[in-house]
């Protein structure tokens, strides 16, 4: 398995927020599989944060 910190996935166009959430799910799965602890609150809030960041970045660029 690759180091989870070395991921790269460009997001643009329609559906970018959904792709970002899916990539986040894979990232968190890999982080957890490596034995790192991720608090449940972070796992719950991270998809919302990622969606908002992607949407705002696309809207304002």
mmCIF file as gemmi writes it, N, C-alpha and C atoms, coordinates in Angstrom:
data_model
loop_
_atom_site.group_PDB
_atom_site.id
_atom_site.type_symbol
_atom_site.label_atom_id
_atom_site.label_alt_id
_atom_site.label_comp_id
_atom_site.label_asym_id
_atom_site.label_entity_id
_atom_site.label_seq_id
_atom_site.pdbx_PDB_ins_code
_atom_site.Cartn_x
_atom_site.Cartn_y
_atom_site.Cartn_z
_atom_site.occupancy
_atom_site.B_iso_or_equiv
_atom_site.pdbx_formal_charge
_atom_site.auth_seq_id
_atom_site.auth_asym_id
_atom_site.pdbx_PDB_model_num
ATOM 1 N N . UNK Axp A 1 ? 0.85 -1.169 0 1 0 ? 1 A 1
ATOM 2 C CA . UNK Axp A 1 ? 0 0 0 1 0 ? 1 A 1
ATOM 3 C C . UNK Axp A 1 ? 0.895 1.232 0 1 0 ? 1 A 1
ATOM 4 N N . UNK Axp A 2 ? 0.529 2.227 -0.784 1 0 ? 2 A 1
ATOM 5 C CA . UNK Axp A 2 ? 1.275 3.482 -0.852 1 0 ? 2 A 1
ATOM 6 C C . UNK Axp A 2 ? 1.055 4.297 0.413 1 0 ? 2 A 1
ATOM 7 N N . UNK Axp A 3 ? 2.009 5.164 0.67 1 0 ? 3 A 1
ATOM 8 C CA . UNK Axp A 3 ? 1.88 6.069 1.808 1 0 ? 3 A 1
ATOM 9 C C . UNK Axp A 3 ? 0.669 6.966 1.582 1 0 ? 3 A 1
ATOM 10 N N . UNK Axp A 4 ? -0.303 6.979 2.497 1 0 ? 4 A 1
ATOM 11 C CA . UNK Axp A 4 ? -1.505 7.796 2.293 1 0 ? 4 A 1
ATOM 12 C C . UNK Axp A 4 ? -1.216 9.277 2.099 1 0 ? 4 A 1
ATOM 13 N N . UNK Axp A 5 ? -0.117 9.763 2.642 1 0 ? 5 A 1
ATOM 14 C CA . UNK Axp A 5 ? 0.199 11.192 2.539 1 0 ? 5 A 1
ATOM 15 C C . UNK Axp A 5 ? 0.681 11.581 1.155 1 0 ? 5 A 1
ATOM 16 N N . UNK Axp A 6 ? 0.938 10.619 0.278 1 0 ? 6 A 1
ATOM 17 C CA . UNK Axp A 6 ? 1.467 10.926 -1.049 1 0 ? 6 A 1
ATOM 18 C C . UNK Axp A 6 ? 0.42 10.761 -2.146 1 0 ? 6 A 1
ATOM 19 N N . UNK Axp A 7 ? -0.786 11.127 -1.87 1 0 ? 7 A 1
ATOM 20 C CA . UNK Axp A 7 ? -1.864 11.052 -2.854 1 0 ? 7 A 1
ATOM 21 C C . UNK Axp A 7 ? -1.969 12.355 -3.623 1 0 ? 7 A 1
ATOM 22 N N . UNK Axp A 8 ? -2.419 12.246 -4.857 1 0 ? 8 A 1
ATOM 23 C CA . UNK Axp A 8 ? -2.719 13.426 -5.659 1 0 ? 8 A 1
ATOM 24 C C . UNK Axp A 8 ? -3.882 13.067 -6.567 1 0 ? 8 A 1
ATOM 25 N N . UNK Axp A 9 ? -4.878 13.913 -6.58 1 0 ? 9 A 1
ATOM 26 C CA . UNK Axp A 9 ? -6.037 13.684 -7.436 1 0 ? 9 A 1
ATOM 27 C C . UNK Axp A 9 ? -6.625 15.034 -7.812 1 0 ? 9 A 1
ATOM 28 N N . UNK Axp A 10 ? -6.52 15.416 -9.076 1 0 ? 10 A 1
ATOM 29 C CA . UNK Axp A 10 ? -7.08 16.715 -9.471 1 0 ? 10 A 1
ATOM 30 C C . UNK Axp A 10 ? -8.61 16.671 -9.494 1 0 ? 10 A 1
ATOM 31 N N . UNK Axp A 11 ? -9.21 17.787 -9.109 1 0 ? 11 A 1
ATOM 32 C CA . UNK Axp A 11 ? -10.667 17.901 -9.093 1 0 ? 11 A 1
ATOM 33 C C . UNK Axp A 11 ? -11.062 19.138 -9.869 1 0 ? 11 A 1
ATOM 34 N N . UNK Axp A 12 ? -11.896 18.949 -10.872 1 0 ? 12 A 1
ATOM 35 C CA . UNK Axp A 12 ? -12.412 20.084 -11.623 1 0 ? 12 A 1
ATOM 36 C C . UNK Axp A 12 ? -13.73 19.687 -12.27 1 0 ? 12 A 1
ATOM 37 N N . UNK Axp A 13 ? -14.53 20.678 -12.579 1 0 ? 13 A 1
ATOM 38 C CA . UNK Axp A 13 ? -15.791 20.443 -13.264 1 0 ? 13 A 1
ATOM 39 C C . UNK Axp A 13 ? -16.886 19.913 -12.359 1 0 ? 13 A 1
ATOM 40 N N . UNK Axp A 14 ? -17.996 19.541 -12.996 1 0 ? 14 A 1
ATOM 41 C CA . UNK Axp A 14 ? -19.136 19.05 -12.234 1 0 ? 14 A 1
ATOM 42 C C . UNK Axp A 14 ? -18.797 17.717 -11.576 1 0 ? 14 A 1
ATOM 43 N N . UNK Axp A 15 ? -19.303 17.524 -10.4 1 0 ? 15 A 1
ATOM 44 C CA . UNK Axp A 15 ? -19.043 16.292 -9.666 1 0 ? 15 A 1
ATOM 45 C C . UNK Axp A 15 ? -17.738 16.301 -8.895 1 0 ? 15 A 1
ATOM 46 N N . UNK Axp A 16 ? -17.032 17.438 -8.898 1 0 ? 16 A 1
ATOM 47 C CA . UNK Axp A 16 ? -15.735 17.502 -8.231 1 0 ? 16 A 1
ATOM 48 C C . UNK Axp A 16 ? -15.861 17.264 -6.73 1 0 ? 16 A 1
ATOM 49 N N . UNK Axp A 17 ? -16.878 17.819 -6.104 1 0 ? 17 A 1
ATOM 50 C CA . UNK Axp A 17 ? -17.039 17.645 -4.657 1 0 ? 17 A 1
ATOM 51 C C . UNK Axp A 17 ? -17.3 16.18 -4.32 1 0 ? 17 A 1
ATOM 52 N N . UNK Axp A 18 ? -18.099 15.508 -5.116 1 0 ? 18 A 1
ATOM 53 C CA . UNK Axp A 18 ? -18.367 14.09 -4.877 1 0 ? 18 A 1
ATOM 54 C C . UNK Axp A 18 ? -17.099 13.262 -5.06 1 0 ? 18 A 1
ATOM 55 N N . UNK Axp A 19 ? -16.295 13.577 -6.08 1 0 ? 19 A 1
ATOM 56 C CA . UNK Axp A 19 ? -15.03 12.868 -6.281 1 0 ? 19 A 1
ATOM 57 C C . UNK Axp A 19 ? -14.077 13.134 -5.117 1 0 ? 19 A 1
ATOM 58 N N . UNK Axp A 20 ? -14.075 14.348 -4.599 1 0 ? 20 A 1
ATOM 59 C CA . UNK Axp A 20 ? -13.212 14.688 -3.466 1 0 ? 20 A 1
ATOM 60 C C . UNK Axp A 20 ? -13.629 13.904 -2.224 1 0 ? 20 A 1
ATOM 61 N N . UNK Axp A 21 ? -14.931 13.787 -1.986 1 0 ? 21 A 1
ATOM 62 C CA . UNK Axp A 21 ? -15.401 12.999 -0.835 1 0 ? 21 A 1
ATOM 63 C C . UNK Axp A 21 ? -15.017 11.533 -0.988 1 0 ? 21 A 1
ATOM 64 N N . UNK Axp A 22 ? -15.136 11.003 -2.183 1 0 ? 22 A 1
ATOM 65 C CA . UNK Axp A 22 ? -14.763 9.605 -2.427 1 0 ? 22 A 1
ATOM 66 C C . UNK Axp A 22 ? -13.264 9.402 -2.213 1 0 ? 22 A 1
ATOM 67 N N . UNK Axp A 23 ? -12.456 10.328 -2.697 1 0 ? 23 A 1
ATOM 68 C CA . UNK Axp A 23 ? -11.01 10.241 -2.485 1 0 ? 23 A 1
ATOM 69 C C . UNK Axp A 23 ? -10.686 10.326 -0.995 1 0 ? 23 A 1
ATOM 70 N N . UNK Axp A 24 ? -11.4 11.174 -0.27 1 0 ? 24 A 1
ATOM 71 C CA . UNK Axp A 24 ? -11.208 11.281 1.172 1 0 ? 24 A 1
ATOM 72 C C . UNK Axp A 24 ? -11.532 9.96 1.854 1 0 ? 24 A 1
ATOM 73 N N . UNK Axp A 25 ? -12.614 9.315 1.444 1 0 ? 25 A 1
ATOM 74 C CA . UNK Axp A 25 ? -12.964 8.017 2.038 1 0 ? 25 A 1
ATOM 75 C C . UNK Axp A 25 ? -11.834 7.008 1.835 1 0 ? 25 A 1
ATOM 76 N N . UNK Axp A 26 ? -11.276 6.965 0.633 1 0 ? 26 A 1
ATOM 77 C CA . UNK Axp A 26 ? -10.158 6.053 0.36 1 0 ? 26 A 1
ATOM 78 C C . UNK Axp A 26 ? -8.942 6.423 1.214 1 0 ? 26 A 1
ATOM 79 N N . UNK Axp A 27 ? -8.675 7.712 1.318 1 0 ? 27 A 1
ATOM 80 C CA . UNK Axp A 27 ? -7.552 8.19 2.123 1 0 ? 27 A 1
ATOM 81 C C . UNK Axp A 27 ? -7.715 7.775 3.585 1 0 ? 27 A 1
ATOM 82 N N . UNK Axp A 28 ? -8.893 8.017 4.147 1 0 ? 28 A 1
ATOM 83 C CA . UNK Axp A 28 ? -9.122 7.643 5.536 1 0 ? 28 A 1
ATOM 84 C C . UNK Axp A 28 ? -9.03 6.137 5.738 1 0 ? 28 A 1
ATOM 85 N N . UNK Axp A 29 ? -9.535 5.36 4.789 1 0 ? 29 A 1
ATOM 86 C CA . UNK Axp A 29 ? -9.408 3.899 4.869 1 0 ? 29 A 1
ATOM 87 C C . UNK Axp A 29 ? -7.939 3.495 4.92 1 0 ? 29 A 1
ATOM 88 N N . UNK Axp A 30 ? -7.114 4.108 4.077 1 0 ? 30 A 1
ATOM 89 C CA . UNK Axp A 30 ? -5.685 3.79 4.049 1 0 ? 30 A 1
ATOM 90 C C . UNK Axp A 30 ? -4.991 4.214 5.34 1 0 ? 30 A 1
ATOM 91 N N . UNK Axp A 31 ? -5.345 5.389 5.84 1 0 ? 31 A 1
ATOM 92 C CA . UNK Axp A 31 ? -4.748 5.875 7.089 1 0 ? 31 A 1
ATOM 93 C C . UNK Axp A 31 ? -5.087 4.923 8.229 1 0 ? 31 A 1
ATOM 94 N N . UNK Axp A 32 ? -6.333 4.522 8.31 1 0 ? 32 A 1
ATOM 95 C CA . UNK Axp A 32 ? -6.753 3.598 9.361 1 0 ? 32 A 1
ATOM 96 C C . UNK Axp A 32 ? -6.089 2.234 9.188 1 0 ? 32 A 1
ATOM 97 N N . UNK Axp A 33 ? -5.945 1.781 7.948 1 0 ? 33 A 1
ATOM 98 C CA . UNK Axp A 33 ? -5.302 0.5 7.678 1 0 ? 33 A 1
ATOM 99 C C . UNK Axp A 33 ? -3.823 0.515 8.065 1 0 ? 33 A 1
ATOM 100 N N . UNK Axp A 34 ? -3.208 1.688 8.035 1 0 ? 34 A 1
ATOM 101 C CA . UNK Axp A 34 ? -1.802 1.824 8.442 1 0 ? 34 A 1
ATOM 102 C C . UNK Axp A 34 ? -1.657 1.841 9.955 1 0 ? 34 A 1
ATOM 103 N N . UNK Axp A 35 ? -2.765 1.815 10.68 1 0 ? 35 A 1
ATOM 104 C CA . UNK Axp A 35 ? -2.722 1.764 12.126 1 0 ? 35 A 1
ATOM 105 C C . UNK Axp A 35 ? -2.833 3.104 12.825 1 0 ? 35 A 1
ATOM 106 N N . UNK Axp A 36 ? -3.074 4.153 12.058 1 0 ? 36 A 1
ATOM 107 C CA . UNK Axp A 36 ? -3.235 5.471 12.665 1 0 ? 36 A 1
ATOM 108 C C . UNK Axp A 36 ? -4.65 5.613 13.217 1 0 ? 36 A 1
ATOM 109 N N . UNK Axp A 37 ? -4.763 6.348 14.294 1 0 ? 37 A 1
ATOM 110 C CA . UNK Axp A 37 ? -6.073 6.607 14.876 1 0 ? 37 A 1
ATOM 111 C C . UNK Axp A 37 ? -6.625 7.909 14.315 1 0 ? 37 A 1
ATOM 112 N N . UNK Axp A 38 ? -7.869 7.882 13.883 1 0 ? 38 A 1
ATOM 113 C CA . UNK Axp A 38 ? -8.561 9.074 13.399 1 0 ? 38 A 1
ATOM 114 C C . UNK Axp A 38 ? -9.847 9.185 14.209 1 0 ? 38 A 1
ATOM 115 N N . UNK Axp A 39 ? -9.978 10.23 15.01 1 0 ? 39 A 1
ATOM 116 C CA . UNK Axp A 39 ? -11.186 10.368 15.828 1 0 ? 39 A 1
ATOM 117 C C . UNK Axp A 39 ? -12.454 10.338 14.972 1 0 ? 39 A 1
ATOM 118 N N . UNK Axp A 40 ? -13.502 9.773 15.54 1 0 ? 40 A 1
ATOM 119 C CA . UNK Axp A 40 ? -14.761 9.669 14.804 1 0 ? 40 A 1
ATOM 120 C C . UNK Axp A 40 ? -15.289 11.036 14.399 1 0 ? 40 A 1
ATOM 121 N N . UNK Axp A 41 ? -15.091 12.032 15.25 1 0 ? 41 A 1
ATOM 122 C CA . UNK Axp A 41 ? -15.551 13.386 14.913 1 0 ? 41 A 1
ATOM 123 C C . UNK Axp A 41 ? -14.864 13.901 13.661 1 0 ? 41 A 1
ATOM 124 N N . UNK Axp A 42 ? -13.593 13.572 13.49 1 0 ? 42 A 1
ATOM 125 C CA . UNK Axp A 42 ? -12.865 13.979 12.282 1 0 ? 42 A 1
ATOM 126 C C . UNK Axp A 42 ? -13.405 13.222 11.077 1 0 ? 42 A 1
ATOM 127 N N . UNK Axp A 43 ? -13.628 11.935 11.232 1 0 ? 43 A 1
ATOM 128 C CA . UNK Axp A 43 ? -14.17 11.14 10.136 1 0 ? 43 A 1
ATOM 129 C C . UNK Axp A 43 ? -15.543 11.653 9.698 1 0 ? 43 A 1
ATOM 130 N N . UNK Axp A 44 ? -16.334 12.129 10.658 1 0 ? 44 A 1
ATOM 131 C CA . UNK Axp A 44 ? -17.672 12.628 10.352 1 0 ? 44 A 1
ATOM 132 C C . UNK Axp A 44 ? -17.638 14.015 9.708 1 0 ? 44 A 1
ATOM 133 N N . UNK Axp A 45 ? -16.759 14.89 10.183 1 0 ? 45 A 1
ATOM 134 C CA . UNK Axp A 45 ? -16.718 16.279 9.699 1 0 ? 45 A 1
ATOM 135 C C . UNK Axp A 45 ? -15.908 16.44 8.419 1 0 ? 45 A 1
ATOM 136 N N . UNK Axp A 46 ? -14.922 15.61 8.204 1 0 ? 46 A 1
ATOM 137 C CA . UNK Axp A 46 ? -14.012 15.778 7.07 1 0 ? 46 A 1
ATOM 138 C C . UNK Axp A 46 ? -14.721 15.808 5.71 1 0 ? 46 A 1
ATOM 139 N N . UNK Axp A 47 ? -15.696 14.954 5.431 1 0 ? 47 A 1
ATOM 140 C CA . UNK Axp A 47 ? -16.358 15.022 4.124 1 0 ? 47 A 1
ATOM 141 C C . UNK Axp A 47 ? -17.043 16.368 3.86 1 0 ? 47 A 1
ATOM 142 N N . UNK Axp A 48 ? -17.626 16.96 4.889 1 0 ? 48 A 1
ATOM 143 C CA . UNK Axp A 48 ? -18.273 18.267 4.728 1 0 ? 48 A 1
ATOM 144 C C . UNK Axp A 48 ? -17.222 19.34 4.44 1 0 ? 48 A 1
ATOM 145 N N . UNK Axp A 49 ? -16.133 19.299 5.187 1 0 ? 49 A 1
ATOM 146 C CA . UNK Axp A 49 ? -15.063 20.276 4.998 1 0 ? 49 A 1
ATOM 147 C C . UNK Axp A 49 ? -14.471 20.152 3.592 1 0 ? 49 A 1
ATOM 148 N N . UNK Axp A 50 ? -14.196 18.93 3.164 1 0 ? 50 A 1
ATOM 149 C CA . UNK Axp A 50 ? -13.62 18.716 1.836 1 0 ? 50 A 1
ATOM 150 C C . UNK Axp A 50 ? -14.572 19.203 0.754 1 0 ? 50 A 1
ATOM 151 N N . UNK Axp A 51 ? -15.842 18.889 0.873 1 0 ? 51 A 1
ATOM 152 C CA . UNK Axp A 51 ? -16.822 19.342 -0.12 1 0 ? 51 A 1
ATOM 153 C C . UNK Axp A 51 ? -16.845 20.86 -0.217 1 0 ? 51 A 1
ATOM 154 N N . UNK Axp A 52 ? -16.896 21.518 0.932 1 0 ? 52 A 1
ATOM 155 C CA . UNK Axp A 52 ? -16.945 22.984 0.939 1 0 ? 52 A 1
ATOM 156 C C . UNK Axp A 52 ? -15.672 23.584 0.343 1 0 ? 52 A 1
ATOM 157 N N . UNK Axp A 53 ? -14.525 23.024 0.684 1 0 ? 53 A 1
ATOM 158 C CA . UNK Axp A 53 ? -13.268 23.533 0.133 1 0 ? 53 A 1
ATOM 159 C C . UNK Axp A 53 ? -13.227 23.41 -1.391 1 0 ? 53 A 1
ATOM 160 N N . UNK Axp A 54 ? -13.633 22.263 -1.901 1 0 ? 54 A 1
ATOM 161 C CA . UNK Axp A 54 ? -13.594 22.043 -3.347 1 0 ? 54 A 1
ATOM 162 C C . UNK Axp A 54 ? -14.587 22.963 -4.052 1 0 ? 54 A 1
ATOM 163 N N . UNK Axp A 55 ? -15.807 23.022 -3.55 1 0 ? 55 A 1
ATOM 164 C CA . UNK Axp A 55 ? -16.82 23.875 -4.168 1 0 ? 55 A 1
ATOM 165 C C . UNK Axp A 55 ? -16.371 25.336 -4.163 1 0 ? 55 A 1
ATOM 166 N N . UNK Axp A 56 ? -15.879 25.807 -3.019 1 0 ? 56 A 1
ATOM 167 C CA . UNK Axp A 56 ? -15.432 27.208 -2.937 1 0 ? 56 A 1
ATOM 168 C C . UNK Axp A 56 ? -14.225 27.468 -3.824 1 0 ? 56 A 1
ATOM 169 N N . UNK Axp A 57 ? -13.302 26.535 -3.882 1 0 ? 57 A 1
ATOM 170 C CA . UNK Axp A 57 ? -12.124 26.719 -4.737 1 0 ? 57 A 1
ATOM 171 C C . UNK Axp A 57 ? -12.532 26.81 -6.201 1 0 ? 57 A 1
ATOM 172 N N . UNK Axp A 58 ? -13.449 25.956 -6.624 1 0 ? 58 A 1
ATOM 173 C CA . UNK Axp A 58 ? -13.887 26.017 -8.024 1 0 ? 58 A 1
ATOM 174 C C . UNK Axp A 58 ? -14.709 27.26 -8.305 1 0 ? 58 A 1
ATOM 175 N N . UNK Axp A 59 ? -15.51 27.673 -7.359 1 0 ? 59 A 1
ATOM 176 C CA . UNK Axp A 59 ? -16.357 28.85 -7.543 1 0 ? 59 A 1
ATOM 177 C C . UNK Axp A 59 ? -15.532 30.134 -7.621 1 0 ? 59 A 1
ATOM 178 N N . UNK Axp A 60 ? -14.479 30.215 -6.848 1 0 ? 60 A 1
ATOM 179 C CA . UNK Axp A 60 ? -13.733 31.459 -6.719 1 0 ? 60 A 1
ATOM 180 C C . UNK Axp A 60 ? -12.415 31.478 -7.489 1 0 ? 60 A 1
ATOM 181 N N . UNK Axp A 61 ? -12.211 30.529 -8.378 1 0 ? 61 A 1
ATOM 182 C CA . UNK Axp A 61 ? -11 30.562 -9.214 1 0 ? 61 A 1
ATOM 183 C C . UNK Axp A 61 ? -11.351 30.794 -10.648 1 0 ? 61 A 1
